[in-house]
Amino acid sequence: QFFLQCQGPVISYYNYIMNVLDGDDQILDPGETAEIYLIYENSGNGYSYSLFSSLFSFDSYASISGTDMIPQIAPGTTVQTILPFTVQIDAACPIEYNLQLDIFAYDILGNALTEGFTIPIGFWEETFETGEEIWIHESLEENYLDEWHLTDYRNYTSNGFFSMKCGGAGAQPYSNNNLAALYMSSFDTGDGQHVTFYHWLNTGILPNNQAWDGGIIEISDNGTDFVQLEPIGGYPCTLLNLPGLPFPGGTGVFAGDIQWEQVELDLTPYSGNIQLRFVFGSSPGLTTGEGWYIDDVHIVNYQTAVEDQLIPVYNYLYKNYPNPFNPETEISYTLAEPGDTYLIIYNLKGQKVRSLVHQKNQAAGKHSLIWDGNDNRGLPVPSGIYFYSLQTQNFHQTRKMILIK
């Protein structure tokens, strides 16, 4: 009797790096070209030799060229391709579009890999599902705490797990004497660029919407000092004028109880290279709460229409919230131009359950409505998986939602 121990590589796709060659930012827009480098991981106990890679897409909006060969990948390491793949996006590609790319790779030992991933066209989004990655955080003053960390206790991303939190582990409250910043990487902004994010917050608050703890957004424009940035709609609370508080009295802050609400930031007044940071502060000794969660940070370009009304340049069907839900959920969508609009809910069998929108010449812009879990007859539908589908003359998108009773 004897034992034979074999050593071999286990190669998997890990991530990608994209360098946009055109335009004034690192958002890959229709009509632009990018270089993509693939990153592989070897989780086995043996070397992989001569890993050949090809990248392709069945999507007519993309043209891809290039091949690569990595000489070797050692056990327990990640390695990126040496040569880039060139991806050219057709000018007719819609904005807010997820482009499917596929990998085929093999090495001389006979190990083969096929895997797909998507790249965003016309937008950039961070959901924290792959970790903190390029985000950094720090205490802004000596003797103050930094409690920002990656957490799986709360999450907004549909079918996701993670968000960033300033506070204790899990549901544990944040500490006193926090003054901590979570930094986005700097980026070049163009005309009409907006940033949106979702946040969940729990802090103490007085009946008159005055607070002693809270969060703010700050911006640095072309390397200048960070200053507070006012979100569209403003901050809901103001800070008390007491000694030792994290911000000056009267500062607008996010505070109180916020249940996964979207915030929008208008970057139109800014140009060049900018950086944003989320700053959370707490008092030296007053009551604390669960903390501040950030998720689904999104950068997108808008265009300005007549009468200074901001109109999105894309059609888009948003993720419903909450999901799973009981008994109702909110569904939102944007229309780039007016037109006949249909929003229909189907069950798993493809049967029409509810017609939520059937409107001629609906106006461009963002629209939101609530589905109460009832069918067209007003009767409650059973628990299960449902699909909601948005259709216009030039656009069709479907998403999944789950009703749990």
N, C-alpha and C positions, 0 to 999 in steps of 0.2 A: 504494500500500500504506500502510495506517495501522493504528495500534493503539488500541483503545478500552479504557481502564481503568475498571472499574466498582467502586463502593464500596457495600457493603451489610452489614447486620447479620447475625450468626450467634448466635441466641438459644438458650440451653440452661438447663435447670433445674440449680441449683447446690447448694442445701441448703434447710433450713427452720428456723424458730424456733418453739418451742412454749411457751406460757404456760398452765399448768394453773390453772383458776379455782376449783376446789374442793379440799377435803382439806388436809392439813397438810404436804405436800411437793410436789415437782415431778414426781412419778411419776403418770402418767395411769392411774387405776384404773377398773374397771367402775363405771358409774353417775356418772362425773364428766364435766366439760366442759372443753375447752381451746380457746384461740385459736391459730391457726397462721398464720404469715407465710411466704410463699414467697420464695426468693431466686433471682434469675436472673442469668446471666452473658452478656455480649455479647463474644464472641471475634472478631467480624468487624471490618471497617474503616469501617462506616457506622453511623448512628444508627438505633435502633428507636423508632417513635413510636406512642403510644396502644396499649400492650400490655394487652389484656384477658385476665383470668385467671378460670377457674372450677375448683373443686375438687370431686370427687365420689368415691363409692365404691359398688361393687356388693355390699359386705359388709353384711349385715342388722344387724350389731352397731353400725353407725355412722349418725348423722344429721348432715348437713353443710349449712350455709347460708353465704351471702356471695358477693360478687363483688368484683373490684378492677380498676382501670385505672392503669397506670404511664404518666405523660405521655411520658417518653423515657428511653432507656438509651444512654449514650454508648459508643463503642467502647472495649474494654479495661476495662470496669467491671462491678461487681456491684451490683444494686439489689434491695431487698426491697419486697414489696407494701405499699401504704399502709394498706389496711384489712385486718383479720384475717378469716380464715375460722373459723367456729365449728363445732367437732366435738364432738358429744355421744355418749358411749359407753353402750350399753345395759347395765343392771345385770347381765344374764345373760351378758355376755361373759366368757370364761374369762381367768384371770390367766396371765401368761407367753404372751401372744398377740401376734402380729405382724399389725397391721391394714393392709391394702392400701388406699392412696389413689391417685387418678389425677388428673392435671392436663390441662386443655385450655386453651391460650393462643394468641392470634393478635394481630397488630398491623395497622395500616392499610396497610402495604406488602404485605400478603399472606403474611407469614411466619407459620407455624403450628407449634405444638409440642404433642405428646402424650407424656406420660411418667408412670411410676408410681413410687411409693416406699412404704415401710412405716414405721409408727410403733409403738413398743412399748407394750403395755397391761399394766400391773401390774409393770413392771420398768424398769430403766435399764441400758444397757450401752455400754461404750466399747471398741472394737476397734482404734482408731488407724488405720483404713483411710482416713479422710479427713484424716489429719495429726494434729499435736499439738493443734490447736484451742485449747480453753480450759485445757489443762494448762500449768503453768509449772514451772520448776526453777531451782535456785540453789545456790551454795556456802554452807554454813552458818557458816563461819568464815573469817576472813582467812588467806591463804596456803594454803588448801585448794582442791582442784579440784572442778569440776562437770562430769562427763562424761556426763550424761543427754542422749540424743538419739534422734530417730526413726530406725529402722533397718529395712531389708528383708532383713537377713542371716538372722534367725530369726523365726518367726511361729507362733502357735498357732491363730489363727482359720481355720476351714475355708474353703478357697478364698480366703484372704486373703494379704497380703504383709507387713504392718508390725507392729512392736511398739516399745516404748520400751526402750532399753538404757542402763545405766550402764557404760561401758567404751569401748574404742577402736573405730575404724571396722571394720566387718565382723567378722572373727574376732580382730582385734587385742586384746590384753589391756588391762585397765584399768591406770591408773597408780597409783603410790604417792601418798599424801596426798590421797586423795579424801575428801570429807565433803559429800555432795550430796543434796538433797531434791527429789523429784518430787511436786508437789501436785495432789490432786484439788480441784475447785471445792467450796466449802462447800455443804452441803445440809441440809434439815430432816429429822430422823429421826423415825419413828413407832414405835409399839409393834411389837416383834418384827422389826425390820429387820436384815438381814444383808448383808454385802458379801462377794463372792467374787472371786478373780482367779486367773489362771494365771501361773506364773513358771518360768523356766529360769535356772540358776545354776551358775557354775563359779568356785570359790575354793580356796585352800589350806586343808588341815585336817589335824589330828593324829589318830591312831587312836582316841584317847579322846573324839573329837568336840569338841575345843577348837580354836578358830580365832583368827586374827589380823585377818582381814577379814570383812565380812559385811553383811547387810541387815536392817533392822528396819522395823516399821510404827509410826507415831506418830499420835496423835489430839489434836485441840484441840476442847474442848467449850464452846460459846458464847463463843468468843474467848479462852479461857484458854490458858496456855502448853502447848505440845505435850508429851505424855508417851507413853511406850512403850505399845503396845496388844498384848496377848497373843492370838495366833490360837487358834482351836479346835484342840486337840491340842498346842499349845505350839511353841516354837522347837526345832529339832533339835540345835543346837550352843550352846556358851557361849564367850565371848571370854576369851582368856588375860589374866592380870593382869600386863601389861608396860607400861612407860612409853611414851607416844606413840601408843598404839592409839586408834582412833576413838571407842570407847565404853568405859565403865568395865569392869574385870575382872569376870567372872561374868555379864555381860549376855547374855541369850538372843538368838541371831542365826540367820538363815538363812545357811548356809555349806556348803561341800563341793560335791558334784555332784548337782544336782536336774534331772530331765528333764521339763519341762512338767508340773508338779504343781499341783493346785488347792488354794488356801488359802481358808479361810472365817473371817470375822470377825463376832462376835456383838455387835451394837450395842444389844441390849436394855437394858443399864444406863444408856444415854444418852438424853437428850431435848433438843429444841430444835435449834439450828444447830450442826453439827459439820463438821470438815474433817479429812481423812486425808492423810498423806504417806508416801512410800516413801523411806527414808534409807539410802544405801549409804556405807560407810566403809572405807578401806584404810590399812594401816600406813605408816610413813615409809620403810621399806626392805626389808621381807620379800617373799617370792615372791608374785606376783600371778597371776590367772587371766583367763578370758575376760570375766567380768562377770555382771551381773544384768539379765535381760529381764523385762518386765511386759507382759501382754496380757489381753484379754477381762475387763475390770473390770465387775462386775455387781452391781447393787443390787436386792434383792427383799424383799418383806414375808413374814414367816412368822407363824403363829399357834401359841400354846402349848396343847398338849393335856394330858390328865390325866397324872399321874405325871411332869410336867415334861419330857416328851419333845417335842422340836420336830418338828412335822409340817408339811410344805409345804402351802400352800393351793392348789396347782395341780398338774395333771398335766403332765409335761414329758419329752420325749425329747431327751437331750443329744447333741452332736456326738461321734462316736466318736473315739478317739485311740489310736494315730496314724492319720492319713488323708492320703495313701495309706499302705498298710500291707503288710507281709510279715514273718512268715506269719500274725500274729494281731493283733487289735485289741480294745480295751475299749469296751463299750457300757453306758451308764448311763441310768437313767430314774427319775423320782419319781412316786409315786401319792398323790393327795390323800386317798383313802379306800380301804379294803380292797375287793377284788373280783376277778373272774376276769380274768386277764391273759394276753395272747398277744404274743410277740415273734418275728416271722418274717422271714427273709431271702429276697428274691426276686432273680432275674437280670433282665437287660434285657428279656427276653421276657415277664416277668410270671410266670414259673414259680417255684414254691416250691422253694427250695434247702435251707433248714435251719429247723427249728422250735427256737428257742433257749429259749423259755419257753412253757409250756402249763400254767398253774397256777390252780387253783380258789382263790378267796378269798385272794389274795396280800396281805400286810400293807401298810398305807400306809407311806410313807417312801421313802428312796432305795435303789435296787438297782443292782448292777453285775455284769457277767459278761464273759467273754472268748470271742470267736469265733475258733476256730483255723483258719479257712479251709477246713473240711471240710463236706461235705453230710451229709444224714441217714443215708447209708450209711457214713460215715466216710472217704469218698474226697475228696482235695483238689480244689477247684474251680479252674478256669483263671483267669488274670488277666482283669480287666475291671471294669465298673461293676456294683455291687450296691446294692440298697435294703433297709434294715431298717425294719420297720413295727411300731409299738406300738399295741395295740388293747385297750381296756377297754369296759365297758358304755356309758360316756358320753364316751369320748375316743378319737381316732385321729390318729396323727402318723407321718410317714414321712420318712426322711433318706437321703441318698446317700453311698456310700463306694466307694473304689477299691482293688482288690487288684492289686499289681504284683509279679511274680516275676522 
